[in-house]
Amino acid sequence: MSFTEHFRRNVEKHGDRQAVVFVRDDASGEPDSRTYRDLDLRARKLATWLNAQAAQAGDGTGGHRPVLLLYPPGIDFLEAFFGCLYAGVVAVPAPVPADPRSFTRVTGMVADAGVGYLLTTSDLVETIEAQLRQAGFADQVTCAATDAGLSGDAAGWSMPELSAESLAFLQYTSGSTSEPKGVMVTHGNLLHNQAEIQRINATGPDTILSSWLPHFHDMGLIGMLLHPLYLGGKSVFLSPIAFLKRPWRWMDMLSRYRATMTCAPNFAYDMCARKVRDEHIETLDLSALVSTLNGAEPVRAETLDRFAERFSRAGFRAKSFAPCYGMAEVTLIASGGGPDDAPVVRAFDARALERNEAVPATAAGFQRLVSSGRPGTLDLRIVDPEDRTVLGEGRIGEIWIRGGSVAAGYWNRPQETAETFGAHTSDGTGPFLRTGDLGFSLDGELFVTGRLKDVLIINGRNIYPQDIEHVVRELHPALAGGGGTGAVFSVDLGFEHIVVVHEVQSSLLGETTLPELAARIRVAVSRSFEIAAPSVLLTGRGKVRRTTSGKVQRRLMRTLFMTPGALPALHEQIDPALRALRAPGDDRSGEKALAAAEGTTP
């Protein structure tokens, strides 16, 4: 069966039921909504149009090239996505480019996927056509606005020949703009992972899932939008910008629509706990929430505690928190906490963790870790990344996964597909997906500790950059205010030297000076982790780079840091040996470093 066939069954069963609601962030405040029948009708019209275009081009209805979807937040994207599914076309969701850097990422997708059509809205089509012309893609890509009367004969639509192995869409991973990787998600992957989400979270037709996540990200597309439609439930969503401008809008939406489920990265819950005012909390009713998913980045026990304490007066139950783990290469979810289980938070000996062992803490020097729940039907192993032996409980290694949710590989990248999706353990068991994430299992629970490539090895100890970033962020309101972000990495000075780059919201400094703040960071990191004092660079808001899914781009930040002029500094306290090592540069050194890091030409 295909996901298209599954959705059509829900159309027959729930035709006139409201399927999706987009909560606008404009003066009217009027929501935009569609029923299951509305989505089906629009998808059939667009599918017949796409098939007609392919036929005119001589491709045949089964020979479509991938179709890029560039839409602002709203239901237009979802209609176009289903139109592609109904036509048997490979959809490629992507963010609308806002600057040259993000447009470079989009053109990278166009080139990598061999895109033939680009669907968007009438407000954007002329600008995007001009950008594609400038980039040399005018002859390859045809742009069309789906909200400008573009449609075919819905009655003439017929179900395409699809199977579980048929490719549904390409989910481009967050990260490098110069070499984007398209994860090939099949209809079988999509159905399997939706069943995993349902199994782990006990969801059903009465589920109302509400969030603000980007529709081009795996959690936003598969979790926020598609999971309710897989169930016969309802998706209610807000734009990411609306959330970032006023975090209380998310909470208000959950309250007004009586949402039973929501999902977001840890930083979003932390932002709400810090920024939503008491008077707004008093107006909320979050008692309907059954599953509050927290994933896509490290889950912090302090965040769970802080959010639960602040919003308990609005009826929020701490037990509803459901930390989870997943990635695009496994479609979305790999493990998660159930709705009837409180989050599992345990204290471990900090020094033992640095030796790749999880030992329950009995005294001082402990670290609290939050479990990412249990895997459903997927086979999840913890493997030594060097000798590929499977490790026992309490041993930290790389997380390997196999099962029906594991995607078909990377589009047109056979070598990387073999390396990432074709791994075998030392006894020949496989193939497994190598996630690149480190973690351990204990009592059936998965604890994720960090990224394999990001681990800092200091004097034989494994230290995770996100742990240092967390300690720094908690030191002063100017570092945490407004969702302030930091990046920690190391530089080889004959030994691994730690560097902390962190954004500062100057309006929250109070009487603290920037030199005092930098000195406080150096002392706190040195004492907390028993390492030499790091170098510190304080920068303005928005200067620490994140991927489209919110992950800190530490390697890019290291590149920018090492080239004078590429990263503006409000204040810095840099080790003299490191200062001498940084590139001497020229008048355009910062511009060149950024271009080299992102695969563009300055």
C-alpha positions as CSV (number, residue, x, y, z in Angstrom):
1,M,0.0,0.0,0.0
2,S,1.1,3.6,-0.6
3,F,0.6,6.6,1.7
4,T,-1.7,8.0,-1.0
5,E,-4.0,5.0,-0.8
6,H,-4.1,5.3,3.0
7,F,-5.0,8.9,2.9
8,R,-7.7,8.3,0.3
9,R,-9.3,5.8,2.7
10,N,-9.4,8.6,5.3
11,V,-11.0,10.9,2.8
12,E,-13.8,8.3,2.3
13,K,-14.2,7.9,6.1
14,H,-13.8,11.5,7.3
15,G,-14.6,13.5,4.1
16,D,-16.3,16.5,5.6
17,R,-14.3,16.6,8.8
18,Q,-11.9,19.4,9.3
19,A,-8.4,18.1,8.5
20,V,-6.1,21.1,8.8
21,V,-6.2,24.6,10.3
22,F,-3.6,27.3,9.7
23,V,-3.7,30.0,12.4
24,R,-2.8,33.3,10.7
25,D,-0.6,35.9,12.2
26,D,-2.1,39.0,10.6
27,A,-4.6,41.7,11.4
28,S,-7.6,39.5,10.5
29,G,-6.7,36.7,12.8
30,E,-9.0,34.5,10.8
31,P,-7.8,30.9,10.5
32,D,-7.6,29.1,7.1
33,S,-8.9,25.5,7.1
34,R,-9.6,22.5,4.8
35,T,-11.6,19.4,5.2
36,Y,-10.4,16.0,4.1
37,R,-12.5,16.3,1.0
38,D,-11.1,19.8,0.2
39,L,-7.5,18.4,0.3
40,D,-8.4,15.5,-1.8
41,L,-10.1,17.6,-4.5
42,R,-7.2,20.0,-4.7
43,A,-4.7,17.2,-4.8
44,R,-6.6,15.5,-7.7
45,K,-6.7,18.7,-9.7
46,L,-3.0,19.4,-9.3
47,A,-2.1,15.8,-10.0
48,T,-3.9,15.8,-13.3
49,W,-2.2,19.1,-14.2
50,L,1.2,17.7,-13.4
51,N,0.6,14.6,-15.4
52,A,-0.6,16.7,-18.4
53,Q,2.6,18.8,-18.2
54,A,4.7,15.7,-18.2
55,A,2.8,14.2,-21.1
56,Q,3.2,17.4,-23.2
57,A,7.0,17.3,-22.4
58,G,7.1,13.8,-23.7
59,D,8.0,12.4,-20.2
60,G,4.9,10.2,-19.8
61,T,2.9,10.2,-16.6
62,G,5.4,8.0,-14.9
63,G,8.5,9.9,-15.9
64,H,8.3,13.1,-13.8
65,R,11.4,14.7,-12.6
66,P,11.3,15.8,-8.9
67,V,9.2,18.8,-8.1
68,L,10.5,21.5,-5.7
69,L,8.0,23.0,-3.3
70,L,8.8,26.5,-2.2
71,Y,6.0,27.9,0.0
72,P,5.6,30.2,2.9
73,P,3.8,28.7,6.0
74,G,0.2,27.8,5.2
75,I,-2.0,25.2,3.6
76,D,-0.9,25.9,0.0
77,F,2.2,23.8,0.7
78,L,0.2,20.9,2.0
79,E,-2.1,20.9,-1.1
80,A,0.9,20.9,-3.4
81,F,2.6,18.1,-1.4
82,F,-0.5,15.9,-1.8
83,G,-0.8,16.9,-5.4
84,C,2.6,15.4,-5.9
85,L,1.7,12.2,-4.1
86,Y,-1.4,11.9,-6.1
87,A,0.6,12.3,-9.3
88,G,3.2,9.8,-8.3
89,V,5.8,12.6,-8.4
90,V,8.8,12.9,-6.0
91,A,8.2,16.0,-3.9
92,V,11.1,18.1,-2.6
93,P,10.0,20.4,0.3
94,A,12.4,23.4,0.7
95,P,12.5,26.7,2.6
96,V,11.7,29.9,0.8
97,P,15.1,31.6,0.3
98,A,15.4,34.8,2.3
99,D,19.0,35.8,1.4
100,P,21.8,34.7,-0.9
101,R,23.0,32.0,1.6
102,S,19.6,30.3,1.7
103,F,19.1,30.6,-2.0
104,T,22.5,28.8,-2.5
105,R,21.0,26.0,-0.5
106,V,17.9,25.9,-2.7
107,T,19.9,25.9,-5.9
108,G,22.0,23.1,-4.4
109,M,18.7,21.1,-4.1
110,V,17.7,21.9,-7.6
111,A,21.0,20.7,-9.0
112,D,21.2,17.6,-6.8
113,A,17.6,16.4,-7.3
114,G,17.4,17.3,-11.0
115,V,14.3,19.3,-10.4
116,G,12.0,19.8,-13.4
117,Y,9.2,21.9,-11.9
118,L,9.1,24.4,-9.0
119,L,5.7,25.0,-7.4
120,T,5.1,28.1,-5.3
121,T,2.6,31.0,-4.8
122,S,1.8,33.9,-7.0
123,D,3.4,36.3,-4.5
124,L,6.7,34.6,-4.9
125,V,6.8,33.1,-8.4
126,E,8.3,36.2,-10.3
127,T,11.1,36.6,-7.7
128,I,12.0,32.9,-7.7
129,E,12.0,32.8,-11.5
130,A,14.4,35.8,-11.6
131,Q,16.7,34.1,-9.0
132,L,16.7,30.8,-11.0
133,R,17.5,32.7,-14.2
134,Q,20.4,34.4,-12.5
135,A,21.7,31.1,-11.2
136,G,21.5,29.5,-14.7
137,F,18.5,27.2,-14.1
138,A,16.0,28.9,-16.3
139,D,16.1,26.2,-19.0
140,Q,15.9,23.3,-16.5
141,V,13.1,24.4,-14.1
142,T,9.6,25.6,-14.9
143,C,8.0,27.6,-12.2
144,A,4.2,27.7,-11.5
145,A,2.0,29.3,-8.9
146,T,-0.6,26.8,-7.6
147,D,-2.8,29.6,-6.2
148,A,-3.3,31.2,-9.6
149,G,-5.9,29.0,-11.1
150,L,-3.5,26.2,-12.0
151,S,-5.5,23.0,-12.0
152,G,-6.6,20.0,-14.0
153,D,-9.7,17.9,-14.3
154,A,-10.2,16.3,-10.9
155,A,-12.7,13.8,-12.3
156,G,-10.0,12.6,-14.7
157,W,-7.6,11.6,-12.0
158,S,-6.7,8.0,-11.4
159,M,-4.5,6.4,-8.7
160,P,-0.9,6.1,-9.9
161,E,0.8,2.8,-9.8
162,L,2.5,3.0,-6.4
163,S,3.9,0.5,-4.0
164,A,5.6,0.6,-0.6
165,E,9.0,0.9,-2.5
166,S,7.9,3.9,-4.5
167,L,9.7,7.1,-3.6
168,A,7.3,9.6,-2.0
169,F,9.6,12.6,-1.4
170,L,13.2,13.8,-0.8
171,Q,13.9,15.2,2.7
172,Y,17.0,17.3,2.5
173,T,19.1,17.2,5.6
174,S,20.0,20.3,7.5
175,G,23.6,21.4,7.4
176,S,26.0,22.3,4.6
177,T,24.6,24.5,1.9
178,S,27.1,23.4,-0.7
179,E,26.4,19.7,-0.6
180,P,22.8,19.1,0.5
181,K,21.8,15.4,0.8
182,G,18.4,14.3,-0.1
183,V,17.1,11.4,2.0
184,M,14.9,9.1,-0.1
185,V,11.7,8.5,1.9
186,T,9.5,5.8,0.3
187,H,5.7,5.3,0.8
188,G,6.6,2.3,2.9
189,N,8.9,4.3,5.1
190,L,6.2,6.9,5.6
191,L,3.5,4.4,6.6
192,H,5.9,2.5,8.9
193,N,7.0,5.6,10.7
194,Q,3.5,6.9,11.1
195,A,2.5,3.6,12.7
196,E,5.6,3.9,15.0
197,I,4.4,7.4,16.1
198,Q,0.9,6.1,16.7
199,R,2.2,3.0,18.6
200,I,4.6,5.0,20.8
201,N,2.1,7.9,21.5
202,A,-1.2,6.0,21.5
203,T,-2.7,8.5,19.0
204,G,-5.9,8.1,17.1
205,P,-8.7,9.9,15.1
206,D,-9.4,12.2,18.0
207,T,-5.9,13.5,18.0
208,I,-5.5,17.2,17.5
209,L,-1.8,17.9,16.9
210,S,-0.8,21.6,17.1
211,S,2.6,23.2,16.6
212,W,4.6,25.8,14.6
213,L,7.4,23.8,13.1
214,P,8.7,24.5,9.5
215,H,6.8,22.3,7.0
216,F,10.1,21.5,5.1
217,H,11.6,19.9,8.2
218,D,11.0,16.2,9.0
219,M,9.3,16.9,12.4
220,G,7.2,19.6,10.9
221,L,6.1,17.7,7.8
222,I,5.8,14.1,9.1
223,G,4.9,14.9,12.7
224,M,2.9,18.1,12.7
225,L,1.2,17.9,9.3
226,L,1.0,14.3,8.1
227,H,0.6,12.3,11.3
228,P,-2.9,13.8,12.1
229,L,-4.0,13.1,8.5
230,Y,-2.7,9.6,8.7
231,L,-4.9,9.1,11.8
232,G,-8.0,10.9,10.5
233,G,-7.3,13.6,13.1
234,K,-6.7,17.3,12.8
235,S,-3.5,19.4,12.4
236,V,-3.5,23.0,13.7
237,F,-0.4,25.0,13.0
238,L,1.2,28.4,13.2
239,S,4.1,29.9,11.3
240,P,7.6,29.6,12.9
241,I,8.0,33.4,12.6
242,A,4.8,34.0,14.6
243,F,6.1,31.7,17.3
244,L,9.5,33.3,17.5
245,K,8.0,36.8,17.6
246,R,5.5,35.9,20.3
247,P,6.1,32.5,21.9
248,W,2.8,32.8,23.8
249,R,0.9,32.4,20.5
250,W,1.9,28.7,20.5
251,M,0.6,28.2,24.0
252,D,-2.6,30.2,23.2
253,M,-3.2,28.0,20.1
254,L,-2.8,24.8,22.1
255,S,-5.3,26.2,24.6
256,R,-7.9,27.5,22.1
257,Y,-8.0,24.4,19.9
258,R,-7.8,21.9,22.9
259,A,-4.7,20.3,21.3
260,T,-4.0,16.8,22.6
261,M,-0.5,16.7,21.2
262,T,2.3,19.0,20.3
263,C,5.9,18.7,19.2
264,A,9.0,21.0,19.3
265,P,12.7,21.1,20.0
266,N,13.9,21.8,23.6
267,F,14.8,25.4,23.0
268,A,11.1,26.2,22.3
269,Y,9.9,25.0,25.6
270,D,12.7,26.8,27.3
271,M,11.8,30.0,25.5
272,C,8.2,29.7,26.6
273,A,9.2,29.1,30.2
274,R,11.4,32.2,30.1
275,K,9.3,34.6,28.0
276,V,5.6,33.9,28.4
277,R,4.2,36.3,31.0
278,D,2.3,35.4,34.0
279,E,-0.8,37.3,32.9
280,H,-0.8,35.2,29.6
281,I,-0.4,32.0,31.5
282,E,-3.5,32.8,33.6
283,T,-5.6,32.8,30.4
284,L,-4.5,29.3,29.2
285,D,-5.9,25.9,29.6
286,L,-3.4,23.2,28.6
287,S,-5.2,20.3,30.3
288,A,-6.1,18.6,27.1
289,L,-2.4,17.9,26.2
290,V,-1.7,14.2,26.4
291,S,1.6,14.0,24.5
292,T,4.1,16.9,24.6
293,L,6.9,15.7,22.3
294,N,10.4,17.2,22.9
295,G,13.0,16.2,20.3
296,A,15.4,17.3,17.4
297,E,18.0,18.5,19.9
298,P,19.3,17.5,23.3
299,V,16.5,17.4,25.9
300,R,17.3,19.2,29.2
301,A,16.0,18.1,32.5
302,E,16.1,21.8,33.6
303,T,13.9,22.8,30.8
304,L,11.3,20.1,31.6
305,D,11.3,21.2,35.2
306,R,11.1,24.9,34.4
307,F,8.3,24.6,31.8
308,A,6.2,22.2,34.0
309,E,6.5,24.5,37.0
310,R,5.5,27.7,35.0
311,F,2.6,26.2,33.2
312,S,1.2,23.9,35.8
313,R,-1.2,26.7,36.8
314,A,-2.6,26.4,33.2
315,G,-3.4,22.7,33.7
316,F,-0.2,21.4,32.1
317,R,0.8,18.0,33.4
318,A,4.6,17.2,33.6
319,K,3.7,13.6,32.9
320,S,2.6,14.6,29.4
321,F,6.2,15.4,28.4
322,A,7.4,12.8,25.9
323,P,11.1,13.2,25.0
324,C,11.9,11.5,21.7
325,Y,14.7,10.8,19.3
326,G,14.8,10.6,15.5
327,M,16.2,11.9,12.3
328,A,15.4,12.3,8.6
329,E,17.3,9.1,7.7
330,V,14.8,7.1,9.8
331,T,11.9,9.1,8.3
332,L,11.2,10.8,11.7
333,I,10.9,9.0,15.0
334,A,13.1,6.2,16.3
335,S,12.2,6.2,20.0
336,G,9.9,8.1,22.4
337,G,8.2,8.2,25.7
338,G,4.6,7.0,25.9
339,P,1.7,9.2,27.0
340,D,1.2,7.3,30.3
341,D,4.8,7.5,31.4
342,A,6.5,10.4,33.0
343,P,9.9,11.4,31.4
344,V,12.8,9.3,32.7
345,V,15.4,11.5,34.2
346,R,18.5,10.0,35.9
347,A,21.7,11.2,37.4
348,F,25.0,9.7,36.2
349,D,28.6,10.1,37.3
350,A,30.0,12.9,35.1
351,R,33.5,11.5,35.0
352,A,32.3,8.0,34.1
353,L,30.3,9.5,31.1
354,E,33.6,11.0,29.9
355,R,35.0,7.4,29.9
356,N,32.0,6.2,27.8
357,E,30.3,4.5,30.7
358,A,27.0,5.3,32.3
359,V,27.3,4.8,36.0
360,P,24.5,6.0,38.4
361,A,25.7,8.9,40.5
362,T,26.1,8.4,44.2
363,A,27.8,11.7,45.2
364,A,28.9,15.0,43.9
365,G,29.9,15.4,40.3
366,F,26.8,14.1,38.6
367,Q,25.0,14.9,35.4
368,R,21.2,14.6,34.8
369,L,20.2,13.0,31.5
370,V,16.8,12.7,30.0
371,S,15.8,9.4,28.3
372,S,14.6,9.7,24.7
373,G,12.2,6.9,25.5
374,R,12.1,3.4,24.0
375,P,12.2,2.2,20.4
376,G,9.0,0.8,19.0
377,T,9.5,-2.0,16.5
378,L,12.9,-0.7,15.2
379,D,16.0,-2.7,15.9
380,L,18.3,-0.2,17.8
381,R,21.8,-1.1,18.8
382,I,24.6,0.7,20.5
383,V,27.8,0.0,18.6
384,D,31.5,0.8,19.1
385,P,32.2,3.1,16.1
386,E,35.8,1.9,15.8
387,D,35.6,-1.9,15.9
388,R,31.8,-2.2,15.3
389,T,31.1,-4.5,18.3
390,V,27.7,-4.3,19.8
391,L,27.9,-2.8,23.3
392,G,26.0,-3.8,26.4
393,E,23.8,-1.6,28.7
394,G,25.4,1.4,30.1
395,R,28.2,1.6,27.5
396,I,28.3,4.7,25.3
397,G,28.6,4.1,21.5
398,E,27.1,5.1,18.2
399,I,23.4,4.5,17.7
400,W,22.7,2.1,14.8
401,I,19.1,1.4,13.6
402,R,17.4,-0.9,11.1
403,G,13.8,-1.5,10.3
404,G,10.9,-0.3,8.1
405,S,11.3,3.3,8.9
406,V,15.0,3.5,7.7
407,A,15.0,5.4,4.4
408,A,16.2,4.1,1.1
409,G,19.4,6.1,1.1
410,Y,20.7,9.4,-0.2
411,W,19.5,10.5,-3.7
412,N,22.2,9.9,-6.3
413,R,24.9,9.3,-3.7
414,P,25.7,5.6,-3.8
415,Q,29.0,5.8,-1.8
416,E,27.5,7.8,1.0
417,T,24.4,5.6,1.0
418,A,26.6,2.5,1.4
419,E,28.6,4.1,4.2
420,T,25.6,5.4,6.2
421,F,22.8,2.9,5.4
422,G,24.8,-0.2,4.8
423,A,26.8,-0.8,8.0
424,H,27.3,-4.2,9.5
425,T,28.4,-5.1,13.0
426,S,31.6,-7.1,13.7
427,D,29.6,-10.4,13.6
428,G,28.2,-9.5,10.1
429,T,24.7,-8.5,11.3
430,G,23.1,-5.8,9.2
431,P,22.6,-3.6,7.3
432,F,22.1,-0.8,9.8
433,L,21.8,2.9,9.5
434,R,24.7,4.7,11.2
435,T,23.2,7.7,12.8
436,G,26.4,9.5,13.8
437,D,24.8,10.1,17.3
438,L,26.2,8.8,20.5
439,G,24.2,7.3,23.3
440,F,23.6,4.3,25.6
441,S,20.7,2.1,26.6
442,L,19.8,1.3,30.2
443,D,16.7,-0.6,31.3
444,G,15.3,-0.4,27.8
445,E,15.6,3.4,27.7
446,L,17.7,5.3,25.1
447,F,19.9,8.1,26.4
448,V,21.4,10.3,23.6
449,T,24.7,12.0,24.7
450,G,25.8,13.9,21.6
451,R,27.1,13.8,18.0
452,L,30.1,11.6,17.2
453,K,31.8,14.3,15.2
454,D,31.2,17.0,17.8
455,V,32.8,15.3,20.8
456,L,35.7,17.2,22.3
457,I,38.5,14.9,23.6
458,I,40.3,16.7,26.4
459,N,43.1,14.8,28.2
460,G,41.5,11.5,27.3
461,R,38.0,12.7,28.5
462,N,35.0,13.0,26.2
463,I,33.3,16.3,26.7
464,Y,30.1,17.2,24.8
465,P,29.9,20.8,23.4
466,Q,26.2,21.1,24.2
467,D,27.0,20.6,27.9
468,I,29.4,23.5,27.9
469,E,26.9,25.6,25.9
470,H,24.2,24.9,28.5
471,V,26.4,25.9,31.4
472,V,27.3,29.2,29.6
473,R,23.8,30.0,28.7
474,E,22.6,29.7,32.3
475,L,25.3,32.2,33.6
476,H,23.5,35.5,32.8
477,P,20.2,36.7,31.3
478,A,22.0,38.5,28.5
479,L,23.2,35.1,27.3
480,A,19.9,33.3,27.5
481,G,17.5,36.2,26.7
482,G,15.5,35.9,23.6
483,G,16.7,32.4,22.8
484,G,20.4,33.4,22.8
485,T,22.6,30.8,21.2
486,G,26.2,29.6,21.7
487,A,28.7,27.4,19.8
488,V,31.5,25.5,21.4
489,F,34.3,23.8,19.4
490,S,38.0,23.1,19.8
491,V,41.2,24.3,18.0
492,D,44.4,22.3,17.8
493,L,47.2,24.2,19.6
494,G,49.3,21.1,20.1
495,F,46.5,20.2,22.5
496,E,42.7,20.6,22.2
497,H,41.8,24.2,23.2
498,I,38.2,25.1,23.8
499,V,36.5,28.1,22.2
500,V,33.2,29.5,23.2
501,V,31.3,31.8,20.8
502,H,28.1,33.2,22.3
503,E,25.4,35.7,21.4
504,V,24.7,38.5,23.8
505,Q,21.5,40.5,24.2
506,S,23.0,43.8,25.2
507,S,19.8,45.2,26.7
508,L,19.9,42.6,29.4
509,L,23.4,43.2,30.5
510,G,22.4,45.5,33.3
511,E,25.5,46.6,35.2
512,T,27.6,43.7,33.9
513,T,30.2,44.7,31.4
514,L,31.2,42.5,28.4
515,P,34.7,41.9,29.8
516,E,33.2,40.8,33.1
517,L,30.8,38.5,31.3
518,A,33.6,36.9,29.2
519,A,35.7,36.4,32.3
520,R,32.7,34.8,34.1
521,I,32.3,32.4,31.2
522,R,36.0,31.4,31.3
523,V,35.9,30.7,35.0
524,A,32.6,28.8,34.9
525,V,33.7,26.5,32.1
526,S,37.1,25.9,33.6
527,R,35.6,25.0,37.0
528,S,32.6,23.0,35.8
529,F,34.6,20.8,33.5
530,E,38.0,20.9,35.1
531,I,39.8,22.1,32.0
532,A,41.9,25.1,31.0
533,A,40.0,28.3,30.6
534,P,38.6,28.6,27.1
535,S,38.9,31.4,24.6
536,V,35.7,33.5,24.5
537,L,34.1,35.6,21.7
538,L,30.9,37.5,22.4
539,T,28.9,38.4,19.4
540,G,25.5,40.0,18.5
541,R,22.1,38.3,18.2
542,G,21.7,36.1,15.2
543,K,25.4,35.6,14.5
544,V,25.6,32.0,15.7
545,R,24.6,29.8,12.7
546,R,21.9,27.2,13.0
547,T,20.6,24.7,10.5
548,T,17.0,25.0,9.3
549,S,16.0,22.6,12.1
550,G,17.7,24.7,14.8
551,K,20.9,22.7,15.3
552,V,24.0,24.7,16.0
553,Q,26.5,24.6,13.1
554,R,29.6,24.2,15.1
555,R,32.0,23.3,12.3
556,L,30.8,26.4,10.3
557,M,31.2,28.6,13.4
558,R,34.8,27.3,13.8
559,T,35.6,28.2,10.2
560,L,34.1,31.7,10.7
561,F,35.9,32.2,14.0
562,M,39.3,31.2,12.5
563,T,39.1,34.0,9.9
564,P,39.2,37.6,11.1
565,G,36.3,39.6,9.8
566,A,34.0,36.7,9.2
567,L,32.5,36.9,12.7
568,P,31.9,40.3,14.3
569,A,33.0,40.4,17.9
570,L,31.4,42.6,20.6
571,H,34.3,41.5,22.9
572,E,36.8,38.7,22.9
573,Q,39.3,37.1,25.3
574,I,41.4,34.9,23.1
575,D,44.4,32.7,24.0
576,P,47.6,34.4,22.6
577,A,48.7,31.2,20.8
578,L,45.3,30.9,19.2
579,R,45.3,34.6,18.2
580,A,48.6,34.0,16.4
581,L,47.1,31.0,14.6
582,R,44.1,32.7,13.2
583,A,44.4,33.5,9.5
584,P,46.1,36.9,8.8
585,G,43.4,37.6,6.1
586,D,43.0,40.6,3.8
587,D,40.2,43.1,3.2
588,R,37.8,40.4,2.1
589,S,39.0,37.5,4.3
590,G,35.8,37.2,6.2
591,E,33.7,37.2,3.0
592,K,36.0,34.6,1.5
593,A,35.8,32.4,4.6
594,L,32.0,32.5,4.6
595,A,31.9,31.7,0.9
596,A,34.3,28.8,1.3
597,A,32.2,27.4,4.1
598,E,29.0,27.6,2.2
599,G,30.2,26.7,-1.3
600,T,29.5,30.1,-2.9
601,T,31.7,32.6,-4.7
602,P,32.4,35.9,-3.0
